[in-house]
Amino acid sequence: MKRSIIGLFLDENLAADALDDLRKAGYEMDEYEVLTGLPYPEGTFGEDEPKHKLYRWPLFGAVCGFIMGFMITAGTQVAYPLVTGGKPVLGVPPMAIIMYEGTMLGAIIFTIIGVVFESRLPRIFMGAYDTRITEGYIGVTVTTSEDKIEEAEKILKNIGAEDIKRGWE
């Protein structure tokens, strides 16, 4: 079972040192994170830059939308052939409009779905939190198994956390 604790720091250097000590103690990157209400740049605390794959979602959606637009227009024209003045059954200019609209609709819908997934929503286990983060404190949360949580608490205390709060209390 996963447990979570949060250590509160006033100094960003201490928070960065806490992340370094957690990394040295063998904690994985997905076991700890930094919570702050202030706009620190990426990498301030020594964490790795997040790798976003959001660009894949609209591309996949555009391909799906294009295929659906083609299937709808071509399928309708083949199912109900209407030959007018010797023109071909599959008219490309009218099909292009529907395929374009399908491409855009697919890209937009899949972009919204991608934003939800890349934002890790919905988050099932929220972990520890403290409202003092909005007042300028920097929180270092550690979410890990029960047998490793005591060691994480010692690391946060030794580095100089102002306060440590458990997520299950």
The 8 nearest C-alpha neighbors of each residue, nearest first, counted from 0:
[[1, 144, 145, 2, 143, 146, 142, 3],
 [2, 0, 144, 143, 145, 142, 3, 148],
 [3, 1, 142, 143, 145, 144, 0, 148],
 [2, 4, 142, 166, 126, 127, 141, 165],
 [5, 3, 165, 166, 127, 141, 140, 164],
 [6, 4, 140, 164, 139, 163, 127, 138],
 [5, 7, 163, 139, 138, 160, 162, 155],
 [8, 6, 138, 162, 160, 161, 137, 136],
 [7, 9, 137, 160, 161, 10, 136, 14],
 [10, 8, 136, 137, 11, 7, 135, 161],
 [11, 9, 12, 13, 8, 14, 137, 136],
 [10, 12, 14, 13, 15, 9, 137, 44],
 [13, 11, 15, 14, 10, 16, 44, 17],
 [14, 12, 16, 15, 11, 10, 17, 158],
 [13, 15, 11, 17, 12, 16, 8, 18],
 [16, 14, 44, 12, 18, 17, 13, 45],
 [15, 17, 13, 19, 14, 18, 12, 20],
 [16, 18, 14, 20, 15, 19, 158, 13],
 [19, 17, 21, 15, 16, 20, 22, 14],
 [18, 20, 16, 22, 17, 21, 23, 15],
 [19, 21, 23, 17, 22, 18, 24, 16],
 [22, 20, 24, 18, 23, 19, 26, 17],
 [21, 23, 19, 26, 20, 25, 24, 18],
 [22, 24, 20, 25, 21, 19, 26, 18],
 [25, 23, 21, 22, 26, 20, 151, 19],
 [26, 24, 23, 22, 27, 21, 20, 28],
 [27, 25, 22, 21, 24, 30, 28, 23],
 [26, 28, 30, 29, 25, 22, 31, 21],
 [29, 27, 30, 31, 26, 22, 32, 46],
 [28, 30, 27, 31, 32, 26, 142, 141],
 [31, 29, 142, 27, 28, 141, 143, 26],
 [32, 30, 141, 140, 29, 28, 142, 139],
 [33, 31, 140, 139, 34, 141, 30, 29],
 [32, 34, 139, 138, 140, 35, 137, 31],
 [35, 33, 138, 137, 139, 32, 36, 132],
 [36, 34, 137, 37, 132, 138, 33, 136],
 [35, 37, 133, 132, 135, 38, 34, 134],
 [36, 38, 35, 39, 135, 133, 137, 136],
 [39, 37, 40, 36, 35, 41, 43, 135],
 [38, 40, 37, 43, 41, 35, 42, 44],
 [41, 39, 43, 42, 38, 44, 37, 48],
 [42, 40, 43, 48, 39, 46, 44, 47],
 [41, 43, 45, 46, 44, 47, 40, 48],
 [44, 42, 45, 41, 40, 39, 46, 15],
 [43, 45, 15, 42, 46, 14, 11, 18],
 [46, 44, 42, 43, 15, 47, 18, 19],
 [45, 47, 42, 44, 48, 43, 18, 41],
 [48, 46, 49, 42, 45, 41, 28, 50],
 [47, 49, 42, 50, 46, 41, 45, 51],
 [50, 48, 47, 51, 41, 46, 42, 52],
 [49, 51, 48, 52, 47, 53, 117, 54],
 [52, 50, 53, 49, 117, 54, 48, 55],
 [51, 53, 54, 55, 50, 117, 56, 113],
 [52, 54, 55, 51, 56, 113, 117, 114],
 [53, 55, 52, 56, 57, 58, 51, 110],
 [56, 54, 58, 53, 57, 52, 59, 113],
 [55, 57, 59, 58, 113, 109, 54, 110],
 [58, 56, 106, 60, 110, 109, 59, 55],
 [59, 57, 61, 55, 60, 56, 62, 106],
 [58, 60, 62, 56, 57, 61, 55, 63],
 [61, 59, 106, 105, 57, 109, 63, 58],
 [62, 60, 106, 102, 105, 64, 58, 63],
 [61, 63, 65, 59, 60, 64, 66, 58],
 [62, 64, 60, 66, 61, 65, 67, 59],
 [65, 63, 102, 105, 101, 61, 67, 62],
 [64, 66, 102, 68, 62, 98, 67, 101],
 [65, 67, 69, 63, 68, 64, 70, 62],
 [66, 68, 70, 64, 69, 65, 71, 63],
 [69, 67, 98, 65, 101, 71, 66, 70],
 [68, 70, 66, 72, 67, 71, 98, 73],
 [69, 71, 67, 73, 74, 68, 72, 66],
 [72, 70, 74, 68, 69, 73, 75, 67],
 [71, 73, 75, 69, 74, 70, 94, 68],
 [74, 72, 76, 70, 75, 71, 69, 77],
 [75, 73, 77, 71, 70, 72, 76, 78],
 [76, 74, 78, 72, 73, 77, 71, 79],
 [75, 77, 73, 79, 80, 74, 78, 72],
 [76, 78, 74, 80, 79, 75, 73, 88],
 [77, 79, 75, 76, 74, 80, 73, 81],
 [78, 80, 76, 77, 75, 81, 74, 88],
 [81, 79, 77, 76, 88, 78, 82, 75],
 [80, 82, 83, 79, 88, 76, 77, 87],
 [81, 83, 88, 85, 80, 86, 84, 87],
 [84, 82, 85, 86, 81, 87, 88, 80],
 [83, 85, 86, 82, 87, 81, 88, 90],
 [84, 86, 83, 82, 87, 88, 81, 90],
 [87, 85, 84, 83, 82, 88, 90, 89],
 [88, 86, 89, 90, 85, 82, 83, 84],
 [87, 89, 82, 90, 80, 76, 86, 81],
 [90, 88, 87, 91, 76, 73, 77, 94],
 [89, 91, 92, 93, 88, 87, 94, 86],
 [90, 92, 94, 93, 95, 89, 96, 87],
 [93, 91, 95, 94, 90, 96, 97, 89],
 [94, 92, 95, 96, 91, 90, 97, 72],
 [93, 95, 91, 97, 92, 96, 72, 98],
 [96, 94, 98, 92, 93, 97, 91, 99],
 [95, 97, 99, 94, 98, 93, 100, 92],
 [96, 98, 100, 94, 99, 95, 68, 101],
 [97, 99, 68, 101, 95, 65, 100, 96],
 [100, 98, 102, 96, 97, 101, 95, 103],
 [99, 101, 97, 103, 102, 98, 104, 96],
 [102, 100, 64, 98, 104, 68, 99, 65],
 [101, 103, 64, 61, 65, 99, 105, 100],
 [104, 102, 106, 100, 105, 101, 107, 61],
 [103, 105, 101, 107, 106, 102, 100, 108],
 [104, 106, 64, 60, 61, 102, 108, 103],
 [107, 105, 57, 60, 61, 103, 109, 104],
 [108, 106, 110, 104, 105, 109, 103, 111],
 [109, 107, 105, 111, 110, 106, 104, 112],
 [108, 110, 112, 60, 106, 111, 57, 56],
 [111, 109, 113, 57, 107, 108, 112, 56],
 [110, 112, 114, 108, 113, 109, 107, 115],
 [111, 113, 109, 115, 110, 114, 116, 108],
 [114, 112, 110, 116, 115, 111, 56, 117],
 [113, 115, 117, 111, 112, 116, 118, 110],
 [114, 116, 112, 118, 113, 120, 117, 111],
 [117, 115, 113, 119, 118, 114, 120, 112],
 [116, 118, 114, 119, 115, 113, 53, 51],
 [119, 117, 115, 116, 120, 114, 113, 121],
 [120, 118, 116, 117, 121, 122, 115, 114],
 [121, 119, 122, 118, 115, 116, 117, 123],
 [120, 122, 119, 123, 115, 116, 118, 124],
 [121, 123, 120, 124, 119, 125, 118, 126],
 [122, 124, 121, 125, 120, 126, 119, 1],
 [125, 123, 126, 122, 1, 121, 127, 142],
 [126, 124, 122, 123, 127, 128, 166, 3],
 [127, 125, 3, 166, 124, 128, 142, 4],
 [126, 128, 166, 4, 3, 5, 165, 140],
 [129, 127, 126, 5, 130, 166, 140, 138],
 [128, 130, 131, 132, 127, 164, 5, 138],
 [129, 131, 132, 133, 128, 134, 136, 135],
 [132, 130, 134, 133, 129, 136, 135, 7],
 [131, 133, 136, 130, 134, 135, 35, 137],
 [132, 134, 36, 131, 135, 130, 136, 35],
 [133, 135, 131, 132, 136, 36, 130, 37],
 [136, 134, 132, 133, 36, 137, 37, 131],
 [137, 135, 132, 9, 8, 131, 134, 7],
 [136, 138, 35, 8, 7, 132, 34, 9],
 [139, 137, 7, 34, 6, 33, 5, 140],
 [138, 140, 33, 6, 5, 32, 34, 7],
 [141, 139, 5, 31, 32, 4, 138, 33],
 [140, 142, 31, 4, 3, 30, 143, 5],
 [143, 141, 3, 30, 2, 31, 1, 140],
 [142, 144, 1, 2, 30, 141, 148, 3],
 [143, 145, 1, 146, 147, 0, 2, 148],
 [144, 146, 148, 147, 2, 1, 0, 143],
 [145, 147, 144, 148, 149, 150, 143, 2],
 [148, 146, 150, 145, 149, 144, 151, 143],
 [147, 149, 151, 145, 150, 146, 152, 143],
 [150, 148, 152, 151, 147, 153, 146, 145],
 [149, 151, 153, 152, 148, 147, 154, 146],
 [152, 150, 154, 148, 153, 149, 155, 147],
 [151, 153, 149, 155, 150, 154, 156, 148],
 [154, 152, 156, 150, 151, 155, 157, 149],
 [153, 155, 151, 157, 152, 156, 158, 150],
 [154, 156, 152, 158, 153, 157, 160, 6],
 [157, 155, 153, 160, 159, 154, 158, 152],
 [158, 156, 154, 159, 155, 153, 160, 152],
 [157, 159, 155, 156, 17, 154, 160, 13],
 [160, 158, 156, 157, 161, 155, 13, 8],
 [159, 161, 8, 156, 162, 7, 6, 155],
 [162, 160, 7, 8, 159, 163, 6, 9],
 [161, 163, 7, 160, 6, 164, 8, 156],
 [164, 162, 6, 5, 7, 160, 165, 4],
 [163, 165, 5, 4, 166, 6, 162, 127],
 [166, 164, 4, 167, 168, 3, 127, 5],
 [165, 167, 127, 3, 4, 126, 168, 164],
 [166, 168, 165, 2, 3, 127, 126, 4],
 [167, 166, 165, 164, 127, 4, 3, 2]]
